[in-house]
Amino acid sequence: MSDVTSDQHPLAERLLRPIRRFAAYGPSSGIVLVIATALALLWANSAGSLLPGYADFWNTELSLRLGDVELSLSLHEWIDDALMALFFFHVSLEVKYEFLRGALSTRDKAVLPVVAALGGMLAPVAVFLILNLRRGIPGDGPYQWRQMSPLLLRFSPY
């Protein structure tokens, strides 16, 4: 079996070179996240005139079937129930590694990031409560403020 190299496919190499260069650039993931966020905000707030189908997209059914057993959820439910669980599991493994063997393995190195993390969780909750306690928290208020921490984690620099 022959090994395919970029010399045999110069067009593919020319097309992939800028992508590889961008991926090697440190802030590239943050740039992609900001662009995707801006596009999602534009799409979600277009009121169907500019970019129709936002709600329809998230309500699309996706099913897994094994014999007679079927699991059918919307894309929104798959993300909330499955992908977010995997995401936070991965983050918890990363944090555990850093505390046991990584950059946070000593108390002196861990104090500032731990205090910053606590402040990053408590400050948004405090702002929410300050803004909403005057008019009373709606019936599902706890559901609303607990959504801020995952959002902040998605935009964290690491």
Summary of the structure (lengths in Angstrom):
residues: 158
radius of gyration: 21.9
end to end distance: 40.9
largest distance: 71.9
contacts: 306
relative contact order: 0.05
helix: 65%
strand: 8%
